[in-house]
Amino acid sequence: MQADPSGISNDRAVVSRVEDDTAVLAVGPSRTPMHLPLDELPDGAQEGTWLVLDMQLSPPMVLSIDQAMTAERATDR
């Protein structure tokens, strides 16, 4: 999947915040918000964690944690 100049591809999302039992994801380079029940996140996911999504499904499904992007973006903060 092609990334925009920010380095964020359309199939990536970051957990931007947690509200009660819902995670709010910022999806793709446009940071489109997506709400997801916490129990649909991979183990270990928290605010600031980058996720790989399956964008072929509707709604998109979280496949895994993007460990490399999570580590890279954590050092950018």
N, CA, C and O atoms as a Tinker XYZ file with bonds, in Angstrom:
   308  protein
     1  N      0.857000   -1.178000    0.000000    73     2
     2  CA     0.000000    0.000000    0.000000    64     1     3
     3  C      0.898000    1.234000    0.000000    63     2     4     5
     4  O      1.871000    1.292000    0.753000    81     3
     5  N      0.586000    2.204000   -0.824000    73     3     6
     6  CA     1.399000    3.412000   -0.989000    64     5     7
     7  C      1.253000    4.355000    0.211000    63     6     8     9
     8  O      0.145000    4.618000    0.678000    81     7
     9  N      2.367000    4.845000    0.686000    73     7    10
    10  CA     2.363000    5.810000    1.783000    64     9    11
    11  C      2.422000    7.222000    1.217000    63    10    12    13
    12  O      2.984000    7.440000    0.144000    81    11
    13  N      1.852000    8.167000    1.924000    73    11    14
    14  CA     1.951000    9.567000    1.506000    64    13    15
    15  C      3.273000   10.118000    2.060000    63    14    16    17
    16  O      4.000000    9.379000    2.724000    81    15
    17  N      3.602000   11.377000    1.812000    73    15    18
    18  CA     4.883000   11.922000    2.283000    64    17    19
    19  C      5.097000   11.832000    3.796000    63    18    20    21
    20  O      6.238000   11.880000    4.254000    81    19
    21  N      4.033000   11.704000    4.570000    73    19    22
    22  CA     4.183000   11.582000    6.029000    64    21    23
    23  C      4.711000   10.207000    6.415000    63    22    24    25
    24  O      5.109000    9.991000    7.559000    81    23
    25  N      4.715000    9.274000    5.461000    73    23    26
    26  CA     5.156000    7.917000    5.756000    64    25    27
    27  C      4.058000    7.032000    6.298000    63    26    28    29
    28  O      4.314000    5.886000    6.670000    81    27
    29  N      2.846000    7.537000    6.351000    73    27    30
    30  CA     1.716000    6.774000    6.889000    64    29    31
    31  C      0.880000    6.260000    5.722000    63    30    32    33
    32  O      0.371000    7.048000    4.925000    81    31
    33  N      0.740000    4.942000    5.621000    73    31    34
    34  CA    -0.077000    4.374000    4.553000    64    33    35
    35  C     -1.529000    4.267000    5.004000    63    34    36    37
    36  O     -1.837000    4.388000    6.190000    81    35
    37  N     -2.413000    4.039000    4.039000    73    35    38
    38  CA    -3.845000    3.997000    4.322000    64    37    39
    39  C     -4.249000    2.823000    5.204000    63    38    40    41
    40  O     -5.320000    2.846000    5.811000    81    39
    41  N     -3.399000    1.790000    5.283000    73    39    42
    42  CA    -3.748000    0.623000    6.098000    64    41    43
    43  C     -3.101000    0.653000    7.475000    63    42    44    45
    44  O     -2.950000   -0.386000    8.118000    81    43
    45  N     -2.723000    1.831000    7.923000    73    43    46
    46  CA    -2.146000    2.001000    9.256000    64    45    47
    47  C     -3.006000    2.957000   10.080000    63    46    48    49
    48  O     -3.604000    3.893000    9.550000    81    47
    49  N     -3.053000    2.699000   11.381000    73    47    50
    50  CA    -3.814000    3.556000   12.299000    64    49    51
    51  C     -3.071000    3.608000   13.622000    63    50    52    53
    52  O     -2.374000    2.666000   13.999000    81    51
    53  N     -3.232000    4.716000   14.313000    73    51    54
    54  CA    -2.661000    4.848000   15.647000    64    53    55
    55  C     -3.802000    4.957000   16.652000    63    54    56    57
    56  O     -4.826000    5.585000   16.384000    81    55
    57  N     -3.607000    4.334000   17.815000    73    55    58
    58  CA    -4.580000    4.485000   18.905000    64    57    59
    59  C     -4.354000    5.881000   19.465000    63    58    60    61
    60  O     -3.360000    6.130000   20.147000    81    59
    61  N     -5.282000    6.793000   19.175000    73    59    62
    62  CA    -5.088000    8.172000   19.610000    64    61    63
    63  C     -5.560000    8.400000   21.042000    63    62    64    65
    64  O     -5.002000    9.228000   21.762000    81    63
    65  N     -6.587000    7.663000   21.448000    73    63    66
    66  CA    -7.045000    7.785000   22.834000    64    65    67
    67  C     -8.003000    6.638000   23.150000    63    66    68    69
    68  O     -8.488000    5.942000   22.258000    81    67
    69  N     -8.256000    6.465000   24.434000    73    67    70
    70  CA    -9.195000    5.457000   24.917000    64    69    71
    71  C    -10.262000    6.173000   25.722000    63    70    72    73
    72  O     -9.959000    6.963000   26.616000    81    71
    73  N    -11.510000    5.889000   25.397000    73    71    74
    74  CA   -12.659000    6.473000   26.097000    64    73    75
    75  C    -13.517000    5.336000   26.611000    63    74    76    77
    76  O    -14.163000    4.639000   25.827000    81    75
    77  N    -13.530000    5.141000   27.924000    73    75    78
    78  CA   -14.264000    4.038000   28.550000    64    77    79
    79  C    -13.798000    2.714000   27.946000    63    78    80    81
    80  O    -12.639000    2.338000   28.117000    81    79
    81  N    -14.686000    1.998000   27.239000    73    79    82
    82  CA   -14.311000    0.708000   26.653000    64    81    83
    83  C    -14.135000    0.794000   25.137000    63    82    84    85
    84  O    -14.266000   -0.205000   24.429000    81    83
    85  N    -13.836000    1.999000   24.650000    73    83    86
    86  CA   -13.680000    2.228000   23.212000    64    85    87
    87  C    -12.328000    2.871000   22.916000    63    86    88    89
    88  O    -11.901000    3.802000   23.598000    81    87
    89  N    -11.667000    2.353000   21.884000    73    87    90
    90  CA   -10.430000    2.967000   21.395000    64    89    91
    91  C    -10.784000    3.854000   20.213000    63    90    92    93
    92  O    -11.566000    3.464000   19.346000    81    91
    93  N    -10.208000    5.045000   20.180000    73    91    94
    94  CA   -10.392000    5.941000   19.039000    64    93    95
    95  C     -9.096000    5.881000   18.235000    63    94    96    97
    96  O     -8.030000    6.267000   18.713000    81    95
    97  N     -9.215000    5.387000   17.001000    73    95    98
    98  CA    -8.067000    5.263000   16.112000    64    97    99
    99  C     -8.033000    6.438000   15.149000    63    98   100   101
   100  O     -9.076000    6.965000   14.764000    81    99
   101  N     -6.838000    6.844000   14.764000    73    99   102
   102  CA    -6.639000    7.832000   13.701000    64   101   103
   103  C     -6.089000    7.043000   12.518000    63   102   104   105
   104  O     -4.957000    6.562000   12.564000    81   103
   105  N     -6.886000    6.910000   11.460000    73   103   106
   106  CA    -6.575000    6.008000   10.352000    64   105   107
   107  C     -5.974000    6.754000    9.173000    63   106   108   109
   108  O     -6.496000    7.776000    8.727000    81   107
   109  N     -4.863000    6.219000    8.679000    73   107   110
   110  CA    -4.234000    6.723000    7.463000    64   109   111
   111  C     -3.644000    8.110000    7.612000    63   110   112   113
   112  O     -3.649000    8.690000    8.698000    81   111
   113  N     -3.130000    8.640000    6.495000    73   111   114
   114  CA    -2.484000    9.952000    6.532000    64   113   115
   115  C     -3.444000   11.091000    6.871000    63   114   116   117
   116  O     -3.021000   12.130000    7.377000    81   115
   117  N     -4.730000   10.899000    6.594000    73   115   118
   118  CA    -5.709000   11.946000    6.907000    64   117   119
   119  C     -6.164000   11.879000    8.361000    63   118   120   121
   120  O     -6.884000   12.755000    8.839000    81   119
   121  N     -5.730000   10.815000    9.064000    73   119   122
   122  CA    -6.076000   10.626000   10.489000    64   121   123
   123  C     -7.590000   10.558000   10.713000    63   122   124   125
   124  O     -8.105000   11.107000   11.687000    81   123
   125  N     -8.293000    9.884000    9.807000    73   123   126
   126  CA    -9.740000    9.711000    9.912000    64   125   127
   127  C    -10.070000    8.941000   11.186000    63   126   128   129
   128  O     -9.520000    7.863000   11.408000    81   127
   129  N    -10.964000    9.477000   12.034000    73   127   130
   130  CA   -11.276000    8.778000   13.285000    64   129   131
   131  C    -12.102000    7.508000   13.053000    63   130   132   133
   132  O    -12.981000    7.466000   12.192000    81   131
   133  N    -11.799000    6.491000   13.835000    73   131   134
   134  CA   -12.552000    5.231000   13.806000    64   133   135
   135  C    -12.661000    4.745000   15.246000    63   134   136   137
   136  O    -11.659000    4.675000   15.957000    81   135
   137  N    -13.865000    4.411000   15.674000    73   135   138
   138  CA   -14.105000    3.924000   17.034000    64   137   139
   139  C    -14.172000    2.402000   17.004000    63   138   140   141
   140  O    -14.804000    1.807000   16.131000    81   139
   141  N    -13.508000    1.789000   17.975000    73   139   142
   142  CA   -13.403000    0.338000   18.010000    64   141   143
   143  C    -13.467000   -0.130000   19.458000    63   142   144   145
   144  O    -12.819000    0.463000   20.320000    81   143
   145  N    -14.241000   -1.192000   19.749000    73   143   146
   146  CA   -14.249000   -1.724000   21.115000    64   145   147
   147  C    -12.839000   -2.166000   21.519000    63   146   148   149
   148  O    -12.110000   -2.742000   20.712000    81   147
   149  N    -12.465000   -1.897000   22.761000    73   147   150
   150  CA   -11.129000   -2.254000   23.247000    64   149   151
   151  C    -10.810000   -3.730000   23.067000    63   150   152   153
   152  O     -9.659000   -4.090000   22.823000    81   151
   153  N    -11.823000   -4.592000   23.187000    73   151   154
   154  CA   -11.546000   -6.026000   23.076000    64   153   155
   155  C    -11.205000   -6.460000   21.646000    63   154   156   157
   156  O    -10.848000   -7.619000   21.430000    81   155
   157  N    -11.307000   -5.557000   20.668000    73   155   158
   158  CA   -10.908000   -5.867000   19.299000    64   157   159
   159  C     -9.464000   -5.452000   19.003000    63   158   160   161
   160  O     -8.960000   -5.684000   17.904000    81   159
   161  N     -8.805000   -4.839000   19.987000    73   159   162
   162  CA    -7.402000   -4.468000   19.811000    64   161   163
   163  C     -6.507000   -5.651000   20.173000    63   162   164   165
   164  O     -6.870000   -6.464000   21.024000    81   163
   165  N     -5.336000   -5.754000   19.531000    73   163   166
   166  CA    -4.396000   -6.813000   19.914000    64   165   167
   167  C     -3.894000   -6.601000   21.342000    63   166   168   169
   168  O     -3.859000   -5.472000   21.831000    81   167
   169  N     -3.511000   -7.677000   22.000000    73   167   170
   170  CA    -2.931000   -7.584000   23.346000    64   169   171
   171  C     -1.733000   -6.645000   23.314000    63   170   172   173
   172  O     -0.894000   -6.717000   22.416000    81   171
   173  N     -1.669000   -5.770000   24.300000    73   171   174
   174  CA    -0.551000   -4.844000   24.409000    64   173   175
   175  C     -0.784000   -3.505000   23.737000    63   174   176   177
   176  O      0.010000   -2.582000   23.922000    81   175
   177  N     -1.847000   -3.373000   22.962000    73   175   178
   178  CA    -2.134000   -2.095000   22.295000    64   177   179
   179  C     -2.593000   -1.074000   23.326000    63   178   180   181
   180  O     -3.370000   -1.390000   24.227000    81   179
   181  N     -2.105000    0.154000   23.182000    73   179   182
   182  CA    -2.468000    1.253000   24.074000    64   181   183
   183  C     -2.340000    2.548000   23.289000    63   182   184   185
   184  O     -2.002000    2.521000   22.106000    81   183
   185  N     -2.606000    3.689000   23.930000    73   183   186
   186  CA    -2.448000    4.969000   23.255000    64   185   187
   187  C     -1.042000    5.079000   22.677000    63   186   188   189
   188  O     -0.055000    4.795000   23.356000    81   187
   189  N     -0.964000    5.496000   21.413000    73   187   190
   190  CA     0.325000    5.635000   20.744000    64   189   191
   191  C      0.765000    4.408000   19.968000    63   190   192   193
   192  O      1.763000    4.458000   19.249000    81   191
   193  N      0.033000    3.299000   20.100000    73   191   194
   194  CA     0.367000    2.076000   19.373000    64   193   195
   195  C     -0.135000    2.174000   17.941000    63   194   196   197
   196  O     -1.281000    2.555000   17.700000    81   195
   197  N      0.737000    1.823000   16.982000    73   195   198
   198  CA     0.365000    1.791000   15.562000    64   197   199
   199  C     -0.114000    0.400000   15.202000    63   198   200   201
   200  O      0.461000   -0.598000   15.637000    81   199
   201  N     -1.175000    0.340000   14.402000    73   199   202
   202  CA    -1.825000   -0.914000   14.043000    64   201   203
   203  C     -1.854000   -1.097000   12.531000    63   202   204   205
   204  O     -1.881000   -0.130000   11.770000    81   203
   205  N     -1.848000   -2.363000   12.113000    73   203   206
   206  CA    -2.036000   -2.727000   10.706000    64   205   207
   207  C     -3.505000   -3.112000   10.554000    63   206   208   209
   208  O     -4.017000   -3.930000   11.318000    81   207
   209  N     -4.183000   -2.525000    9.570000    73   207   210
   210  CA    -5.597000   -2.797000    9.336000    64   209   211
   211  C     -5.802000   -3.555000    8.031000    63   210   212   213
   212  O     -5.021000   -3.411000    7.090000    81   211
   213  N     -6.859000   -4.364000    7.981000    73   211   214
   214  CA    -7.312000   -4.965000    6.728000    64   213   215
   215  C     -8.400000   -4.054000    6.196000    63   214   216   217
   216  O     -9.538000   -4.092000    6.662000    81   215
   217  N     -8.043000   -3.231000    5.211000    73   215   218
   218  CA    -8.975000   -2.238000    4.667000    64   217   219
   219  C     -9.932000   -2.847000    3.644000    63   218   220   221
   220  O    -10.816000   -2.152000    3.143000    81   219
   221  N     -9.772000   -4.138000    3.325000    73   219   222
   222  CA   -10.671000   -4.809000    2.385000    64   221   223
   223  C    -11.997000   -5.168000    3.048000    63   222   224   225
   224  O    -12.986000   -5.437000    2.366000    81   223
   225  N    -12.013000   -5.169000    4.371000    73   223   226
   226  CA   -13.227000   -5.496000    5.115000    64   225   227
   227  C    -13.977000   -4.227000    5.476000    63   226   228   229
   228  O    -13.394000   -3.145000    5.547000    81   227
   229  N    -15.271000   -4.370000    5.703000    73   227   230
   230  CA   -16.073000   -3.230000    6.107000    64   229   231
   231  C    -16.887000   -3.639000    7.336000    63   230   232   233
   232  O    -17.785000   -4.473000    7.220000    81   231
   233  N    -16.596000   -3.079000    8.495000    73   231   234
   234  CA   -15.552000   -2.092000    8.780000    64   233   235
   235  C    -14.174000   -2.749000    8.759000    63   234   236   237
   236  O    -14.068000   -3.972000    8.841000    81   235
   237  N    -13.120000   -1.940000    8.651000    73   235   238
   238  CA   -11.764000   -2.487000    8.648000    64   237   239
   239  C    -11.489000   -3.285000    9.926000    63   238   240   241
   240  O    -12.018000   -2.976000   10.994000    81   239
   241  N    -10.654000   -4.313000    9.795000    73   239   242
   242  CA   -10.305000   -5.159000   10.933000    64   241   243
   243  C     -8.840000   -4.952000   11.308000    63   242   244   245
   244  O     -7.982000   -4.840000   10.432000    81   243
   245  N     -8.556000   -4.902000   12.600000    73   243   246
   246  CA    -7.181000   -4.784000   13.074000    64   245   247
   247  C     -6.514000   -6.150000   12.944000    63   246   248   249
   248  O     -7.008000   -7.148000   13.469000    81   247
   249  N     -5.379000   -6.180000   12.234000    73   247   250
   250  CA    -4.656000   -7.431000   12.048000    64   249   251
   251  C     -3.559000   -7.635000   13.083000    63   250   252   253
   252  O     -3.395000   -8.731000   13.620000    81   251
   253  N     -2.799000   -6.560000   13.361000    73   251   254
   254  CA    -1.668000   -6.700000   14.272000    64   253   255
   255  C     -1.139000   -5.335000   14.674000    63   254   256   257
   256  O     -1.572000   -4.304000   14.159000    81   255
   257  N     -0.193000   -5.350000   15.603000    73   255   258
   258  CA     0.533000   -4.137000   15.986000    64   257   259
   259  C      1.695000   -3.966000   15.016000    63   258   260   261
   260  O      2.407000   -4.925000   14.719000    81   259
   261  N      1.883000   -2.759000   14.529000    73   259   262
   262  CA     3.052000   -2.440000   13.707000    64   261   263
   263  C      4.153000   -2.027000   14.679000    63   262   264   265
   264  O      4.275000   -0.856000   15.039000    81   263
   265  N      4.956000   -3.011000   15.099000    73   263   266
   266  CA     5.989000   -2.776000   16.110000    64   265   267
   267  C      7.012000   -1.743000   15.657000    63   266   268   269
   268  O      7.420000   -0.884000   16.438000    81   267
   269  N      7.430000   -1.826000   14.384000    73   267   270
   270  CA     8.458000   -0.910000   13.874000    64   269   271
   271  C      7.959000    0.527000   13.867000    63   270   272   273
   272  O      8.672000    1.435000   14.294000    81   271
   273  N      6.735000    0.739000   13.383000    73   271   274
   274  CA     6.207000    2.105000   13.318000    64   273   275
   275  C      5.940000    2.635000   14.716000    63   274   276   277
   276  O      6.162000    3.818000   14.976000    81   275
   277  N      5.466000    1.787000   15.622000    73   275   278
   278  CA     5.206000    2.197000   16.998000    64   277   279
   279  C      6.521000    2.678000   17.637000    63   278   280   281
   280  O      6.553000    3.721000   18.289000    81   279
   281  N      7.595000    1.914000   17.445000    73   279   282
   282  CA     8.890000    2.291000   18.016000    64   281   283
   283  C      9.433000    3.565000   17.363000    63   282   284   285
   284  O      9.947000    4.448000   18.050000    81   283
   285  N      9.316000    3.656000   16.039000    73   283   286
   286  CA     9.821000    4.826000   15.300000    64   285   287
   287  C      9.083000    6.084000   15.716000    63   286   288   289
   288  O      9.711000    7.110000   15.975000    81   287
   289  N      7.770000    6.022000   15.785000    73   287   290
   290  CA     6.968000    7.207000   16.126000    64   289   291
   291  C      7.120000    7.574000   17.592000    63   290   292   293
   292  O      6.974000    8.745000   17.944000    81   291
   293  N      7.409000    6.607000   18.462000    73   291   294
   294  CA     7.606000    6.902000   19.882000    64   293   295
   295  C      8.838000    7.757000   20.080000    63   294   296   297
   296  O      8.864000    8.602000   20.975000    81   295
   297  N      9.864000    7.556000   19.260000    73   295   298
   298  CA    11.090000    8.350000   19.391000    64   297   299
   299  C     10.915000    9.733000   18.796000    63   298   300   301
   300  O     11.709000   10.632000   19.075000    81   299
   301  N      9.863000    9.921000   17.960000    73   299   302
   302  CA     9.574000   11.233000   17.349000    64   301   303
   303  C      8.900000   12.173000   18.330000    63   302   304   305
   304  O      8.888000   13.386000   18.121000    81   303
   305  N      8.335000   11.620000   19.410000    73   303   306
   306  CA     7.581000   12.475000   20.349000    64   305   307
   307  C      8.493000   13.301000   21.196000    63   306   308
   308  O      8.027000   14.072000   22.035000    81   307
